[in-house]
């Protein structure tokens, strides 16, 4: 293997392992509260707002509240999958269109 390949793989390995190594693990007890770094952005925003403006009231209520955290997680994963599908379809269509345009230009030049 070339030295550049070894260095690239080493960098990838370090960038993958070091964040996991430095991150604190969630508590082992089932009833214990998880560290703040595992909470969602919404929860952190609520905490920041309650610190800055304790008497703040929200402007509106959620239209749909999932029954549990698992359902919310499922909906988030479904949303991510649909988004990835749309981006993949767009990328595939763009590449195919460009390839067809190049082939048409090449056949006209011959």
VMD Tcl script that draws the C-alpha trace (Angstrom):
set ca {
  {0.00 0.00 0.00}
  {1.11 3.51 -0.66}
  {1.90 5.78 2.27}
  {-0.88 8.16 1.22}
  {-3.45 5.34 1.42}
  {-2.19 4.30 4.85}
  {-2.35 7.89 6.10}
  {-5.87 8.34 4.71}
  {-7.13 5.17 6.39}
  {-5.41 6.15 9.63}
  {-7.10 9.57 9.56}
  {-10.49 7.97 8.89}
  {-9.98 5.54 11.75}
  {-8.93 8.30 14.16}
  {-11.83 10.55 13.16}
  {-14.20 7.66 13.76}
  {-12.82 6.31 17.02}
  {-11.67 9.42 18.91}
  {-15.10 11.10 19.21}
  {-16.58 7.84 20.47}
  {-13.75 7.41 22.94}
  {-14.04 10.94 24.35}
  {-17.84 10.92 24.58}
  {-19.24 9.93 27.94}
  {-21.37 6.83 28.03}
  {-25.05 6.94 29.07}
  {-25.81 5.77 32.63}
  {-26.09 2.04 33.19}
  {-29.10 2.30 35.51}
  {-32.48 2.13 33.74}
  {-34.07 4.92 35.78}
  {-31.11 7.30 35.71}
  {-31.17 10.40 33.56}
  {-28.96 10.50 30.46}
  {-26.26 13.17 30.16}
  {-27.28 16.43 28.50}
  {-25.26 15.68 25.36}
  {-27.70 12.90 24.44}
  {-30.75 15.16 24.66}
  {-32.37 16.69 21.63}
  {-31.96 20.20 20.31}
  {-35.56 21.02 21.22}
  {-34.92 20.17 24.85}
  {-31.77 22.31 24.95}
  {-33.63 25.21 23.33}
  {-36.40 24.96 25.93}
  {-33.81 25.00 28.72}
  {-32.06 28.04 27.22}
  {-35.34 29.93 26.81}
  {-36.45 29.14 30.36}
  {-33.09 30.43 31.62}
  {-33.20 33.66 29.61}
  {-36.95 34.40 29.88}
  {-38.62 32.35 32.65}
  {-42.13 33.75 31.97}
  {-42.09 33.02 28.23}
  {-45.16 31.26 26.81}
  {-45.04 29.49 23.43}
  {-46.89 31.09 20.52}
  {-48.60 27.87 19.42}
  {-49.03 24.21 20.28}
  {-47.79 21.28 18.16}
  {-50.30 20.06 15.57}
  {-49.37 16.42 16.14}
  {-47.74 14.94 19.23}
  {-46.39 11.37 18.77}
  {-47.62 8.88 21.37}
  {-44.08 7.86 22.39}
  {-40.43 8.51 21.75}
  {-40.20 5.41 19.57}
  {-42.89 6.71 17.22}
  {-41.18 10.10 17.05}
  {-37.91 8.34 16.22}
  {-39.67 6.26 13.55}
  {-41.17 9.37 11.96}
  {-37.79 11.10 11.99}
  {-36.13 8.08 10.34}
  {-38.93 7.92 7.76}
  {-38.47 11.61 6.99}
  {-34.72 11.09 6.58}
  {-35.26 8.08 4.29}
  {-37.70 9.99 2.08}
  {-35.28 12.92 1.89}
  {-32.39 10.61 0.98}
  {-34.56 8.99 -1.70}
  {-35.44 12.34 -3.24}
  {-31.81 13.46 -3.25}
  {-30.68 10.10 -4.70}
  {-33.33 10.27 -7.43}
  {-32.33 13.83 -8.32}
  {-28.63 12.92 -8.39}
  {-29.24 9.83 -10.53}
  {-31.42 11.78 -12.95}
  {-28.85 14.56 -13.23}
  {-26.00 12.16 -13.93}
  {-28.04 10.25 -16.52}
  {-29.14 13.47 -18.22}
  {-25.55 14.73 -18.39}
  {-24.32 11.39 -19.75}
  {-27.04 11.39 -22.44}
  {-26.18 14.98 -23.38}
  {-22.49 14.10 -23.78}
  {-23.32 11.04 -25.90}
  {-25.64 13.09 -28.10}
  {-22.96 15.76 -28.57}
  {-20.38 13.09 -29.38}
  {-22.63 11.37 -31.93}
  {-23.32 14.72 -33.66}
  {-19.56 15.38 -33.84}
  {-18.93 12.03 -35.60}
}
mol new
graphics top color blue
foreach p $ca { graphics top sphere $p radius 0.5 }
foreach p [lrange $ca 0 end-1] q [lrange $ca 1 end] { graphics top cylinder $p $q radius 0.2 }
display resetview
